[in-house]
Amino acid sequence: MQAKSEIEEAVGPSSRSPITNVSYLHGKVMGFSSLAKKFYGVGDYAGTVFFSIIITSTVALQQLTTKLGFRCPCVNSKQMVNCTTEELGNAKCSATLNYAYGLSFMLAPAIGFFVFGVAANPKMWKSITGILKKVQQHRRSVEQVSWTLLGVFGKAMISPISWIAMAMIDGHYYACAVTQLPYDVGQPNSMYASCNKMAAAKTPIMSDEFHSNRNFSQIIGWILICGTLLLGLTIYGVSQCILPLTYYHAKYYKYYRMAEEAEFDQEMEMKAHHEAERNVRAFMDKRRAKALWDKIATVYSFHRDKKKLALYSYLHQWVLEEKSKGIEDIPDISDCEDELTHLMHFS
């Protein structure tokens, strides 16, 4: 009865008049709508707001990294004698080290952002989880999965492209990578006689070659931004043209999918809590032998019973076995499911 009261508190009383049902459902829909607007933006500009936040955060992080963590290695012309690419890390081959240092700051965060963007997208895992074990008639085609993954990868590329574009506009990473002598050191009329003198300066003076390469990097950065924006707009426009839904129908489709996902998550959590509570109480009602404690404490590997129904733990398996033997006085699972189904329909 306690579990039932908790469920009724979550989904509302099980007996309502039709008018009350309509009012209650309307309240839930409006509540979900306001919540969705908080997380997904406002109206038609939801995607723009979301992507703008991602880009702004990426740009801010890039500037912070450059200010606090980036310092191009120093080298002078005397250290460049007989330098080969096999001597990466050697003091006299700092130009090769500069190349790796600059590219690592440009590419490593971009790769990290891409991996995070893919991993954080639920569509990625919804598309591939259990895909090789699905019933044949319910498997999606390779073409359908490919289009879904293409969309996931496309959205995940926003942060990496933003990072690389802003890194190119800033110019320090690229200039450090391609400039053999990034600091004004070692030449007859140089500002610093050695790298030690340069390191003591609060704001080091860079070489003319470094500034030239930085200017070129900024040009490439702006070209990358303009090209990406035009390409993205073109792809999005074409995808909207071939969409099988009209404008308002597409909006309804999006709202419905969001509402269905939220409701499904809520009902799964409620059902899992209810069934787990019943199983634990059935086990704890009596003193159990050590062998049984050992069984339920074993690390569980997912498997199914003889009827191909899922078993979620060894405790769950034990409850079903005891129920089938008629040994334990345990409520039938179907009775619990019928009760929850009844409540889910607000009847």
LUMFI-982654 format. One record per residue: residue number from 1; residue in three letters; y, z, x of N, C-alpha, C in turn. Coordinates in steps of 0.05 Angstrom, whole numbers, plus 5000, padded with zeros to 4 digits. Each point is the difference from the previous one (the first is absolute). Layout:
- pos code nyy nzz nxx cayy cazz caxx cyy czz cxx
- NUM ALA Y Z X Y Z X Y Z X
...
***
This chain:
- pos code nyy nzz nxx cayy cazz caxx cyy czz cxx
- 1 MET 4976 5000 5016 5024 5000 4984 5025 5000 5017
- 2 GLN 4999 5014 5023 5023 5001 5017 5005 4972 5012
- 3 ALA 4978 4986 5008 5004 4973 5011 5012 4982 4978
- 4 LYS 4990 5003 4976 5010 4983 4978 5030 5005 4995
- 5 SER 5008 5026 5001 5028 5006 4995 5017 4988 5022
- 6 GLU 4990 5000 5025 5015 4989 5022 5003 4970 4996
- 7 ILE 4979 4987 4991 5001 4971 4995 5020 4994 4977
- 8 GLU 4999 5016 4979 5018 4996 4978 5028 5004 5008
- 9 GLU 5005 5019 5019 5027 5004 5009 5010 4976 5016
- 10 ALA 4981 4987 5015 5007 4976 5016 5006 4976 4983
- 11 VAL 4982 4995 4979 5003 4975 4985 5010 5005 4972
- 12 GLY 5004 5026 4992 5009 5005 4973 4978 5008 4982
- 13 PRO 5006 5012 4977 4979 5009 4981 4984 4976 4990
- 14 SER 4975 5006 4993 4982 4978 4992 5004 4991 4971
- 15 SER 5014 5016 4985 5003 4993 4971 5030 4997 4995
- 16 ARG 5008 4975 4993 5028 4994 4994 5000 4980 4977
- 17 SER 5022 5001 4986 5004 4979 4980 5008 4975 5013
- 18 PRO 4997 4977 4987 5008 4974 5013 5029 5000 5009
- 19 ILE 5018 5012 4985 5028 5000 5008 5004 5016 5025
- 20 THR 4986 5023 5001 5002 5017 5024 4989 4986 5024
- 21 ASN 4977 4985 4996 4989 4985 5022 5019 4979 5011
- 22 VAL 5014 4986 4983 5019 4980 5008 5023 5012 5016
- 23 SER 5010 5023 4990 5022 5013 5013 4992 5010 5028
- 24 TYR 4975 5011 5001 4991 5011 5025 4996 4978 5021
- 25 LEU 4988 4977 4991 4996 4978 5018 5026 4988 5009
- 26 HIS 5019 4999 4982 5027 4990 5008 5013 5017 5021
- 27 GLY 4996 5027 4996 5011 5018 5020 4987 4997 5027
- 28 LYS 4974 4995 5000 4986 4996 5026 5009 4975 5013
- 29 VAL 5003 4978 4985 5008 4975 5011 5029 5002 5011
- 30 MET 5018 5012 4985 5027 5003 5010 5002 5017 5025
- 31 GLY 4983 5021 5000 4999 5017 5024 4991 4985 5024
- 32 PHE 4979 4984 4996 4989 4985 5022 5020 4978 5009
- 33 SER 5015 4989 4981 5019 4979 5007 5022 5012 5018
- 34 SER 5011 5023 4992 5021 5013 5016 4990 5007 5028
- 35 LEU 4975 5009 5001 4988 5007 5026 4997 4975 5017
- 36 ALA 4991 4978 4988 4996 4975 5015 5026 4990 5011
- 37 LYS 5022 5003 4985 5026 4991 5009 5009 5015 5025
- 38 LYS 4993 5026 5001 5008 5016 5023 4987 4990 5025
- 39 PHE 4974 4992 4998 4985 4992 5023 5002 4970 5006
- 40 TYR 5003 4984 4981 4999 4971 5004 5028 4986 4998
- 41 GLY 5020 5016 4996 5027 4988 4998 5009 4997 4971
- 42 VAL 5020 4984 4996 5011 4997 4974 4997 4971 4991
- 43 GLY 4986 4996 4978 4998 4974 4987 4991 4978 5018
- 44 ASP 5014 4978 4998 4993 4975 5014 5004 5002 5031
- 45 TYR 5014 5021 5008 5007 5002 5029 4981 5019 5015
- 46 ALA 4978 5007 4987 4982 5020 5012 4990 4991 5027
- 47 GLY 4990 4975 5001 4990 4990 5026 5021 4998 5021
- 48 THR 5024 4991 4992 5022 4998 5020 5007 5027 5011
- 49 VAL 5002 5020 4983 5007 5027 5009 4979 5011 5019
- 50 PHE 4975 4996 4992 4977 5010 5016 5000 4987 5028
- 51 PHE 5002 4974 5001 5000 4986 5026 5025 5006 5016
- 52 SER 5023 5004 4987 5024 5007 5014 4997 5027 5014
- 53 ILE 4987 5019 4987 4995 5026 5012 4983 4997 5024
- 54 ILE 4979 4984 4998 4982 4995 5023 5015 4988 5024
- 55 ILE 5016 4980 4994 5015 4986 5022 5020 5019 5012
- 56 THR 5015 5015 4984 5020 5018 5010 4987 5022 5018
- 57 SER 4978 5011 4991 4986 5020 5015 4990 4989 5027
- 58 THR 4990 4975 4999 4991 4987 5025 5022 4996 5020
- 59 VAL 5023 4991 4990 5023 4995 5017 5010 5026 5012
- 60 ALA 5001 5021 4984 5010 5026 5010 4981 5011 5022
- 61 LEU 4974 4997 4995 4980 5009 5020 5002 4984 5026
- 62 GLN 5005 4974 4997 5003 4983 5024 5024 5008 5017
- 63 GLN 5022 5005 4987 5024 5009 5014 4996 5027 5014
- 64 LEU 4987 5018 4985 4995 5027 5011 4981 4998 5025
- 65 THR 4980 4983 4998 4981 4996 5023 5015 4989 5024
- 66 THR 5017 4981 4995 5015 4987 5023 5019 5021 5013
- 67 LYS 5013 5016 4984 5019 5020 5011 4986 5022 5015
- 68 LEU 4977 5009 4990 4988 5024 5011 4976 4995 5018
- 69 GLY 4985 4978 4995 4975 4997 5015 4998 4976 5018
- 70 PHE 5019 4982 5000 4997 4975 5015 5018 5002 5025
- 71 ARG 4987 4994 5023 5015 4998 5025 4986 4980 5018
- 72 CYS 5011 4977 5003 4987 4979 5016 4996 5008 5029
- 73 PRO 4976 4996 5011 4995 5008 5028 5019 4985 5019
- 74 CYS 5006 5014 5022 5019 4989 5019 4985 4986 5023
- 75 VAL 5011 4978 5010 4989 4986 5023 5023 4987 5015
- 76 ASN 4997 4997 5026 5020 4985 5016 4986 4977 5014
- 77 SER 5016 4982 5011 4989 4975 5011 4981 5005 5023
- 78 LYS 5003 5022 5015 4983 5005 5023 4971 5007 4991
- 79 GLN 4997 5011 4975 4974 5007 4990 4984 4976 4989
- 80 MET 5013 4977 4998 4987 4977 4988 4985 4983 5020
- 81 VAL 5000 5008 5026 4986 4984 5020 4970 5001 4996
- 82 ASN 4987 4976 5000 4971 4998 4998 4989 5014 4975
- 83 CYS 5014 4999 4978 4991 5013 4975 4982 4981 4985
- 84 THR 4977 5009 4991 4981 4984 4984 4994 5015 4974
- 85 THR 4991 4984 4980 4995 5012 4974 4976 5020 5001
- 86 GLU 4983 4998 5020 4978 5019 5002 5008 5028 5007
- 87 GLU 5025 5002 5010 5009 5026 5009 5017 5015 4979
- 88 LEU 4993 4997 4975 5014 5012 4978 5001 5031 5004
- 89 GLY 5024 5011 4999 5003 5029 5004 5008 5007 5028
- 90 ASN 4997 4982 5019 5009 5006 5027 5031 5000 5001
- 91 ALA 5011 5018 5016 5029 5003 5000 5015 4974 5007
- 92 LYS 4988 4985 5019 5014 4975 5008 4997 4978 4979
- 93 CYS 4983 5004 4981 4996 4980 4979 5012 5009 4973
- 94 SER 5022 5013 5001 5012 5011 4975 5008 4979 4981
- 95 ALA 5004 4975 5010 5007 4978 4981 4977 4995 4981
- 96 THR 4976 5001 5011 4976 4997 4983 4998 5024 4981
- 97 LEU 5006 5023 5010 5000 5024 4983 5021 4999 4979
- 98 ASN 5023 4988 5006 5022 4997 4981 4990 4982 4976
- 99 TYR 4985 4979 5008 4990 4982 4979 4982 5014 4980
- 100 ALA 4982 5016 5011 4982 5016 4982 5015 5021 4985
- 101 TYR 5019 5013 5013 5016 5022 4988 5016 4989 4976
- 102 GLY 5015 4978 5005 5016 4989 4978 4984 4990 4977
- 103 LEU 4978 4986 5005 4983 4990 4978 4986 5022 4985
- 104 SER 4993 5021 5014 4986 5022 4987 5018 5014 4979
- 105 PHE 5026 5003 5007 5019 5011 4980 5005 4981 4977
- 106 MET 4997 4974 5005 5005 4981 4979 4976 4996 4982
- 107 LEU 4976 4999 5011 4976 4992 4985 4984 5024 4990
- 108 ALA 4997 5021 5016 4983 5022 4992 5008 5013 4974
- 109 PRO 5026 5007 4996 5008 5011 4974 4996 4980 4977
- 110 ALA 5004 4974 5006 4996 4980 4978 4971 5000 4991
- 111 ILE 4982 5001 5020 4971 5001 4993 4994 5025 4984
- 112 GLY 5011 5023 5009 4996 5025 4985 5010 4999 4972
- 113 PHE 5024 4989 4996 5011 4997 4973 4983 4982 4982
- 114 PHE 4989 4979 5012 4983 4981 4985 4974 5014 4991
- 115 VAL 4987 5015 5018 4976 5014 4993 5005 5021 4979
- 116 PHE 5022 5015 5002 5007 5020 4980 5006 4987 4973
- 117 GLY 5014 4977 5001 5006 4986 4974 4975 4991 4986
- 118 VAL 4981 4989 5015 4975 4992 4988 4984 5023 4989
- 119 ALA 4998 5022 5017 4984 5023 4992 5012 5015 4976
- 120 ALA 5027 4998 4997 5013 5015 4978 5000 4985 4974
- 121 ASN 4991 4975 5000 5000 4984 4975 4974 5004 4985
- 122 PRO 5000 5012 4976 4975 5005 4985 4984 4974 4995
- 123 LYS 5014 4977 4997 4986 4975 4994 4980 4993 5023
- 124 MET 5007 5008 5024 4982 4994 5023 4973 5013 4995
- 125 TRP 5000 5026 4995 4975 5014 4997 4986 4995 4973
- 126 LYS 5016 4994 4980 4988 4993 4974 4985 4973 5002
- 127 SER 5009 4983 5018 4988 4974 5003 4974 5000 5016
- 128 ILE 4999 5018 5021 4977 4999 5018 4981 5023 4997
- 129 THR 5008 5022 4987 4982 5023 4997 4975 4993 4984
- 130 GLY 4977 5002 5012 4975 4994 4986 4996 4971 4993
- 131 ILE 5015 4982 5013 4999 4972 4992 4972 4988 5005
- 132 LEU 4986 5009 5021 4974 4989 5006 4978 5012 4983
- 133 LYS 5005 5021 4985 4980 5013 4984 5005 4996 4970
- 134 LYS 5020 4985 4993 5006 4996 4972 4978 4982 4987
- 135 VAL 4997 5004 4974 4983 4983 4984 5010 4971 5002
- 136 GLN 4982 4981 5003 5008 4973 5006 5020 4989 4980
- 137 GLN 4995 5004 4974 5018 4988 4980 5028 5012 5000
- 138 HIS 5003 5024 5012 5027 5013 5001 5014 4997 5026
- 139 ARG 4988 4985 5018 5013 4995 5026 5022 4979 4997
- 140 ARG 5023 5005 5013 5021 4980 5000 4993 4979 5020
- 141 SER 5010 4976 4995 4995 4978 5018 5015 5004 5027
- 142 VAL 4991 4985 5020 5013 5002 5026 5029 4991 4998
- 143 GLU 5006 4980 4983 5027 4991 4997 5018 5022 4987
- 144 GLN 4990 5014 4980 5015 5021 4987 5006 5023 5020
- 145 VAL 4980 5008 5014 5004 5022 5020 5019 4991 5022
- 146 SER 4998 4975 5008 5018 4990 5021 5029 5000 4991
- 147 TRP 5005 4992 4975 5028 5000 4990 5010 5029 4998
- 148 THR 4983 5018 4992 5009 5028 4998 5007 5011 5028
- 149 LEU 4983 4995 5019 5004 5010 5027 5025 4986 5013
- 150 LEU 5004 4975 4992 5024 4986 5010 5025 5013 4991
- 151 GLY 5000 5008 4974 5023 5015 4989 5004 5027 5014
- 152 VAL 4978 5014 5005 5002 5026 5014 5011 4996 5028
- 153 PHE 4990 4980 5015 5010 4995 5027 5029 4992 5000
- 154 GLY 5008 4984 4980 5027 4991 4998 5020 5023 4996
- 155 LYS 4993 5019 4982 5017 5024 4997 5000 5017 5024
- 156 ALA 4977 5002 5014 4998 5017 5024 5016 4989 5023
- 157 MET 5008 4974 4999 5015 4987 5022 5029 5006 4998
- 158 ILE 5010 5013 4979 5029 5005 4997 5010 5018 5023
- 159 SER 4987 5023 5004 5009 5018 5021 4997 4988 5028
- 160 PRO 4977 4988 5007 4998 4988 5027 5021 4979 5006
- 161 ILE 5005 4982 4980 5021 4980 5004 5027 5012 5003
- 162 SER 5006 5021 4984 5025 5014 5002 5004 5012 5027
- 163 TRP 4978 5013 5010 5002 5012 5027 5005 4980 5021
- 164 ILE 4984 4978 5000 5003 4979 5021 5028 4987 4998
- 165 ALA 5009 4994 4976 5026 4987 4997 5023 5018 5010
- 166 MET 4999 5026 4993 5021 5018 5009 4998 5005 5030
- 167 ALA 4975 5000 5010 4997 5003 5029 5012 4976 5015
- 168 MET 4996 4976 4989 5012 4976 5012 5030 5000 4998
- 169 ILE 5011 5010 4977 5029 5001 4998 5012 5021 5019
- 170 ASP 4986 5022 5002 5009 5020 5019 4999 4989 5029
- 171 GLY 4978 4987 5006 4998 4985 5025 4989 5015 5024
- 172 HIS 5000 5026 5000 4991 5015 5023 4971 4995 5007
- 173 TYR 4982 5000 4981 4972 4997 5005 4994 4973 5013
- 174 TYR 5011 4979 4987 4995 4973 5011 5012 4996 5027
- 175 ALA 5025 5009 5003 5013 4996 5026 4986 5015 5022
- 176 CYS 4990 5024 4994 4985 5015 5020 4975 4986 5008
- 177 ALA 4987 4987 4981 4974 4987 5005 5003 4975 5017
- 178 VAL 5022 4985 4996 5002 4974 5014 5018 5000 5024
- 179 THR 5015 5022 5005 5018 5002 5022 4987 5012 5024
- 180 GLN 4999 4986 5022 4988 5011 5024 5016 5023 5012
- 181 LEU 5026 4997 5000 5017 5022 5011 5019 5009 4978
- 182 PRO 4991 5019 4982 5016 5007 4977 5025 5016 5007
- 183 TYR 5000 5014 5022 5023 5016 5008 5015 4987 5024
- 184 ASP 5025 5006 5002 5017 4989 5021 4995 5017 5026
- 185 VAL 4976 4994 5012 4991 5016 5023 4990 4982 5022
- 186 GLY 5006 5007 5025 4987 4988 5023 5014 4975 5011
- 187 GLN 5020 4989 4986 5014 4977 5009 5024 5008 5018
- 188 PRO 5011 4982 5016 5022 5007 5018 5024 5012 4984
- 189 ASN 5007 4989 4977 5023 5010 4985 4991 5016 4975
- 190 SER 4976 5011 5000 4990 5015 4977 5015 5026 4995
- 191 MET 4998 5009 4975 5012 5025 4993 4986 5024 5013
- 192 TYR 4972 4997 5002 4984 5022 5011 4985 4990 5025
- 193 ALA 4999 5017 5020 4986 4993 5024 4970 5003 4997
- 194 SER 4991 5017 4982 4971 5005 4996 4995 5009 4972
- 195 CYS 4974 5000 4992 4993 5009 4973 5006 5030 4996
- 196 ASN 4998 5015 5022 5007 5028 4998 5029 5005 4992
- 197 LYS 5017 4983 5012 5029 5002 4993 5004 4992 4970
- 198 MET 4986 4979 4992 5002 4992 4972 4990 5021 4981
- 199 ALA 4978 5014 5007 4989 5020 4982 5019 5023 4996
- 200 ALA 5018 5005 5019 5019 5022 4997 5023 4994 4982
- 201 ALA 5003 4974 4993 5022 4992 4983 4994 5007 4970
- 202 LYS 5019 5009 4985 4996 5007 4972 4996 4974 4984
- 203 THR 5016 4979 5006 4998 4975 4986 4997 4978 5021
- 204 PRO 4975 4992 5006 4995 4980 5022 5012 4973 4993
- 205 ILE 5010 4987 5021 5011 4973 4998 4977 4980 5003
- 206 MET 4997 4983 4980 4979 4980 5001 5009 4975 5015
- 207 SER 4982 4984 5009 5006 4975 5015 5010 4978 4981
- 208 ASP 5012 4980 5011 5010 4977 4984 4977 4986 4987
- 209 GLU 4977 4998 5014 4976 4987 4989 4990 5015 4976
- 210 PHE 5001 5026 5001 4991 5016 4977 5017 4995 4976
- 211 HIS 5027 4999 5003 5018 4995 4978 4996 4972 4988
- 212 SER 4995 4981 5018 4995 4972 4991 4974 4999 4983
- 213 ASN 4979 5013 5009 4975 5000 4985 5003 5016 4974
- 214 ARG 5017 5020 5000 5004 5015 4975 5015 4983 4980
- 215 ASN 5019 4984 5009 5014 4982 4981 4981 4980 4988
- 216 PHE 4982 4989 5016 4980 4981 4990 4982 5014 4979
- 217 SER 4992 5025 5006 4983 5015 4981 5014 5004 4973
- 218 GLN 5026 5005 5001 5014 5003 4974 5001 4975 4984
- 219 ILE 5002 4977 5013 4999 4975 4985 4973 4996 4987
- 220 ILE 4979 5006 5015 4973 4997 4989 4996 5020 4977
- 221 GLY 5011 5023 5002 4997 5020 4979 5013 4991 4974
- 222 TRP 5024 4989 5001 5012 4990 4975 4986 4976 4989
- 223 ILE 4989 4983 5017 4984 4977 4990 4975 5011 4986
- 224 LEU 4988 5020 5011 4976 5012 4988 5006 5012 4973
- 225 ILE 5022 5014 4998 5007 5012 4974 5005 4979 4979
- 226 CYS 5017 4980 5007 5006 4979 4980 4975 4984 4992
- 227 GLY 4984 4993 5020 4975 4985 4993 4981 5016 4983
- 228 THR 4997 5026 5006 4982 5017 4984 5010 5003 4971
- 229 LEU 5027 5004 4997 5011 5002 4973 4996 4975 4984
- 230 LEU 5005 4977 5012 4997 4974 4986 4971 4995 4993
- 231 LEU 4982 5006 5019 4972 4995 4995 4989 5019 4978
- 232 GLY 5009 5026 5002 4991 5019 4979 5010 4993 4973
- 233 LEU 5026 4991 4998 5010 4992 4974 4986 4975 4989
- 234 THR 4993 4982 5017 4986 4976 4992 4972 5007 4989
- 235 ILE 4985 5016 5015 4973 5008 4992 5001 5015 4973
- 236 TYR 5019 5019 4998 5002 5016 4975 5007 4982 4976
- 237 GLY 5018 4981 5005 5008 4982 4978 4977 4983 4991
- 238 VAL 4984 4989 5019 4977 4983 4993 4979 5017 4985
- 239 SER 4996 5025 5009 4980 5017 4987 5008 5006 4971
- 240 GLN 5026 5003 4995 5009 5005 4973 4998 4975 4983
- 241 CYS 5003 4977 5011 4998 4975 4985 4971 4995 4990
- 242 ILE 4980 5008 5016 4973 4995 4993 4987 5024 4985
- 243 LEU 5016 5020 4995 4990 5024 4986 4992 4992 4971
- 244 PRO 4976 5009 4990 4992 4992 4974 5014 5015 4977
- 245 LEU 5019 5018 5007 5014 5016 4980 5030 4993 5000
- 246 THR 5013 5004 4977 5029 4998 4999 5013 5025 5010
- 247 TYR 5026 5001 5001 5015 5021 5013 4994 5027 4987
- 248 TYR 5004 5003 4974 4995 5026 4987 4971 5007 4998
- 249 HIS 4983 4979 4997 4971 5005 5000 4991 5011 5027
- 250 ALA 5011 4990 5021 4993 5010 5027 5010 5029 5004
- 251 LYS 5023 5006 4988 5010 5028 5002 4981 5019 4985
- 252 TYR 4992 4991 4976 4981 5017 4984 4974 5004 5015
- 253 TYR 4990 4978 5013 4975 5002 5015 5003 5020 5023
- 254 LYS 5023 5000 5013 5004 5019 5022 5001 5029 4990
- 255 TYR 5014 5004 4978 5002 5028 4989 4973 5009 4989
- 256 TYR 4985 4982 4988 4974 5008 4990 4981 5008 5023
- 257 ARG 5000 4985 5022 4982 5006 5022 5008 5027 5012
- 258 MET 5025 5006 5002 5009 5025 5011 4992 5023 4982
- 259 ALA 5003 4996 4973 4993 5021 4981 4970 5005 5000
- 260 GLU 4984 4978 5001 4971 5002 5000 4990 5015 5025
- 261 GLU 5012 4993 5023 4992 5013 5025 5005 5030 4999
- 262 ALA 5024 5008 4989 5007 5028 4999 4981 5015 4980
- 263 GLU 4995 4988 4977 4983 5013 4980 4971 5002 5011
- 264 PHE 4991 4980 5014 4972 5001 5010 4997 5021 5021
- 265 ASP 5020 5003 5018 5000 5021 5020 4999 5027 4987
- 266 GLN 5017 5004 4979 5001 5026 4987 4974 5007 4986
- 267 GLU 4988 4980 4987 4975 5006 4986 4977 5005 5020
- 268 MET 4999 4985 5022 4980 5005 5020 5002 5028 5012
- 269 GLU 5024 5008 5006 5004 5027 5012 4991 5021 4980
- 270 MET 5008 4997 4974 4993 5020 4980 4970 5001 4996
- 271 LYS 4987 4977 4998 4971 4999 4996 4985 5012 5024
- 272 ALA 5009 4993 5024 4987 5010 5024 5002 5031 5002
- 273 HIS 5023 5010 4993 5004 5029 5001 4982 5014 4979
- 274 HIS 4999 4988 4977 4984 5012 4978 4970 5000 5008
- 275 GLU 4990 4978 5010 4971 4998 5006 4993 5018 5025
- 276 ALA 5018 5000 5020 4995 5017 5023 5000 5030 4993
- 277 GLU 5018 5007 4982 5001 5028 4992 4974 5008 4985
- 278 ARG 4990 4982 4984 4975 5006 4985 4976 5003 5020
- 279 ASN 4999 4982 5020 4978 5001 5019 5000 5025 5017
- 280 VAL 5024 5008 5009 5003 5024 5016 4992 5024 4984
- 281 ARG 5009 5002 4975 4993 5023 4984 4970 5002 4994
- 282 ALA 4988 4976 4996 4971 5000 4996 4985 5011 5024
- 283 PHE 5010 4993 5024 4987 5010 5025 5005 5030 5004
- 284 MET 5024 5009 4994 5007 5027 5006 4992 5020 4979
- 285 ASP 4989 4991 4978 4992 5018 4978 4977 5018 5009
- 286 LYS 4984 4992 5019 4977 5016 5009 5000 5002 5031
- 287 ARG 4984 5018 5010 4996 5002 5029 4981 4978 5008
- 288 ARG 5007 4986 5021 4985 4977 5009 4986 5005 5027
- 289 ALA 4978 4987 5004 4985 5003 5025 5015 4986 5023
- 290 LYS 4994 5009 5025 5014 4989 5023 4995 4970 5003
- 291 ALA 4976 4991 4993 4994 4971 5002 5018 4983 4983
- 292 LEU 5008 5011 4976 5018 4985 4983 5028 5000 5011
- 293 TRP 5008 5023 5011 5026 5001 5013 5002 4980 5023
- 294 ASP 4978 4999 5015 4999 4981 5022 5002 4971 4991
- 295 LYS 4988 4994 4977 5000 4973 4990 5028 4991 4992
- 296 ILE 5014 5017 4985 5027 4992 4991 5020 5001 5022
- 297 ALA 4994 5014 5022 5019 5002 5022 4997 4977 5020
- 298 THR 4980 4984 4997 4995 4977 5018 5022 4979 4996
- 299 VAL 5008 4987 5022 5020 4979 4998 4988 4977 4983
- 300 TYR 5016 4992 4980 4989 4982 4980 5005 4971 5007
- 301 SER 4980 4983 4995 5002 4971 5003 4996 4988 4972
- 302 PHE 5019 4984 4992 5000 4990 4972 4974 4984 4995
- 303 HIS 4988 5005 4977 4977 4985 4991 4998 5002 4970
- 304 ARG 4980 4986 4989 4997 4999 4971 4972 5010 4992
- 305 ASP 4997 5007 4974 4974 5010 4991 4983 4976 4992
- 306 LYS 4977 5006 4989 4981 4979 4993 5011 4981 4979
- 307 LYS 5019 5009 4984 5012 4983 4979 5024 4985 5011
- 308 LYS 5005 5001 5026 5022 4987 5013 5027 5012 4992
- 309 LEU 5000 5025 4992 5025 5014 4993 5009 5016 5025
- 310 ALA 5027 5002 5003 5011 5012 5024 4995 5030 5001
- 311 LEU 4994 5010 5023 4998 5029 5006 5022 5007 5019
- 312 TYR 5017 5019 4993 5025 5005 5015 4997 5023 5021
- 313 SER 4979 5016 4998 4995 5021 5019 4971 5010 4996
- 314 TYR 4991 5016 5019 4973 5012 4996 5000 5020 4977
- 315 LEU 5023 5013 4996 5002 5018 4977 4998 4985 4974
- 316 HIS 5014 4977 4999 4998 4983 4976 4972 4990 4996
- 317 GLN 4986 4992 5021 4973 4991 4998 4981 5023 4990
- 318 TRP 5004 5024 5010 4984 5022 4992 5004 5007 4971
- 319 VAL 5024 4999 4990 5006 5005 4972 4985 4980 4982
- 320 LEU 5001 4975 5008 4987 4979 4983 4970 5004 5001
- 321 GLU 4989 5007 5023 4971 5004 5002 4991 5024 4983
- 322 GLU 5015 5022 5001 4994 5023 4984 5002 4995 4971
- 323 LYS 5020 4984 4992 5004 4993 4972 4976 4983 4990
- 324 SER 4991 4981 5017 4978 4983 4991 4974 5016 4998
- 325 LYS 4997 5021 5016 4976 5017 4998 5002 5020 4977
- 326 GLY 5024 5004 4989 5003 5020 4979 5000 5028 5010
- 327 ILE 5004 5004 5026 4999 5027 5012 5026 5015 4995
- 328 GLU 5022 4988 5006 5026 5013 4998 5013 4993 4973
- 329 ASP 5014 5019 4989 5015 4996 4976 5028 4988 5007
- 330 ILE 5000 4974 5003 5024 4986 5009 5008 4981 4978
- 331 PRO 5026 4999 4992 5009 4981 4980 4994 4971 5009
- 332 ASP 4993 4984 4981 4994 4972 5006 5026 4986 5009
- 333 ILE 4997 4983 5020 5023 4986 5011 5012 4981 4978
- 334 SER 4982 4988 4985 5010 4982 4979 5017 5014 4980
- 335 ASP 4993 5026 4994 5016 5015 4982 5028 5004 5011
- 336 CYS 5002 5006 5026 5026 5004 5013 5016 4974 4999
- 337 GLU 4986 4977 5006 5013 4975 5000 5010 4992 4972
- 338 ASP 4984 5006 4980 5008 4994 4972 5025 5016 4993
- 339 GLU 5001 5026 5009 5023 5017 4994 5025 4989 5013
- 340 LEU 4997 4992 5026 5023 4989 5014 5010 4974 4988
- 341 THR 4980 4983 4993 5007 4974 4988 5015 5005 4974
- 342 HIS 4991 5020 4985 5013 5006 4975 5029 5009 5005
- 343 LEU 5004 5016 5020 5027 5010 5007 5017 4977 5011
- 344 MET 4989 4983 5015 5015 4978 5012 5012 4981 4979
- 345 HIS 4986 4998 4978 5010 4982 4978 5019 5015 4981
- 346 PHE 5005 5026 5006 5019 5016 4984 4994 5000 4971
- 347 SER 4974 5002 4994 4992 4999 4972 5000 5028 4988
***
